[in-house]
Amino acid sequence: MSDTRAAASERPAGAGTAVVEARGLGKSFELRRPVTERLLRRDAPHRIDAVQDVGFAIARGRTLALVGESGCGKSTLARLMVGLESPTTGSACVDGVDVHATLAGPADAARALRRRMQMIFQDPFASLDPRWRIGDIVAEPLLEQGLILPAQAPDRVAALLASVGLPGADMRRFPHQFSGGQRQRISIARAIATSPEFLVCDEPTSALDVSVQAQVLNLLADLQRDRALTMLFISHNLAVVRYVADDVGVMYLGRLVELAPRDELFPAPRHPYTRMLLAAVPDMRGTGGERAPVQGEMSDPLAPPPGCAFHPRCPHANERCRVERPELRDSGAVRVACHAVEEGRL
């Protein structure tokens, strides 16, 4: 794995140019009670802020990984970035083009933008139509975009399957006839069919065993190197993140609390939550030291605590943390939202 990751770090020309940006991105959902309960209570619908004021930029050919506990808003943010959800506030941009405004505009512009962005979902079986043959699944985006004629589909699909390590004959089979790793390869083949510039990977290896995970990660690294892909990678597995990412964003209760280059974050995490996550990673070197479990539970997103959302679990919290929300501030190459870091207490 290390050789492939080193090769993937040899970025193409223009790697310093930001291609994907989130600008103050936020998404709120309205939670409606049953009609009878709403009539009896006569109260307003509850709202949950799944993503709040998130901002970042991903340079061309680089990978930003998002980590955090389940329910922190990672997948919602991923869907916002490719236009599968509409933002409540802020915007997602590709090369300065507002994703949601473009997708809601003229059909030609929307189609051209969709071609530039693709997404790989967590469950490959759920994302593949069980009634379609693999050839039809992989060829669909090409035909919908008008990139090939129907007669050209078999050859193009065979080439795409070969690029992910599957034989062309597999195009005649159905999704249920493949293993989990093979289905994820098929999802990747479909995602790269239109030669996208921006690829979102939402937990693409979480349902796979370790050996298959390594195969899929190596495949993604090769594709990124060969195609100059810009990637947003979501994972709970910090070992995977350390392997694939150039930069890492840590999310807690809908907000980014730390954003740093991989080589800065893992040796010296700044935010107490990042430290807690890394301290819980099993020690594969067998040093025998105790591993600290992640303390406490994430607060209810329907009733988040005032001030810093992490303060009920933070051993370094003071009165300021309980009443004032920290902003994401620059600290060298790192951006961190923590009063303790700002005040030099950490």
HELIX and SHEET records of a PDB file:
HELIX    1   1 SER A    2  ALA A    8  1                                   7    
HELIX    2   2 VAL A   35  ARG A   41  1                                   7    
HELIX    3   3 LYS A   74  MET A   81  1                                   8    
HELIX    4   4 VAL A   99  LEU A  103  1                                   5    
HELIX    5   5 ALA A  107  ARG A  116  1                                  10    
HELIX    6   6 ILE A  134  GLU A  144  1                                  11    
HELIX    7   7 PRO A  150  GLN A  152  5                                   3    
HELIX    8   8 ALA A  153  SER A  163  1                                  11    
HELIX    9   9 GLY A  168  ARG A  172  5                                   5    
HELIX   10  10 PRO A  175  GLN A  177  5                                   3    
HELIX   11  11 GLY A  180  ALA A  191  1                                  12    
HELIX   12  12 VAL A  210  ARG A  227  1                                  18    
HELIX   13  13 LEU A  238  VAL A  244  1                                   7    
HELIX   14  14 ARG A  262  LEU A  265  1                                   4    
HELIX   15  15 PRO A  272  ALA A  279  1                                   8    
HELIX   16  16 HIS A  311  ARG A  313  5                                   3    
HELIX   17  17 GLU A  319  VAL A  323  1                                   5    
HELIX   18  18 HIS A  339  GLU A  342  1                                   4    
SHEET    1   A 4 HIS A  46  ALA A  59  0                                        
SHEET    2   A 4 ALA A  18  LEU A  31 -1                                        
SHEET    3   A 4 THR A  89  VAL A  94 -1                                        
SHEET    4   A 4 VAL A  97  ASP A  98 -1                                        
SHEET    1   B 8 MET A 117  ILE A 120  0                                        
SHEET    2   B 8 PHE A 198  ASP A 202  1                                        
SHEET    3   B 8 THR A 230  ILE A 234  1                                        
SHEET    4   B 8 THR A  63  VAL A  67  1                                        
SHEET    5   B 8 ASP A 247  TYR A 252  1                                        
SHEET    6   B 8 ARG A 255  PRO A 261 -1                                        
SHEET    7   B 8 VAL A 334  VAL A 336 -1                                        
SHEET    8   B 8 ARG A 329  SER A 331 -1                                        
END                                                                             
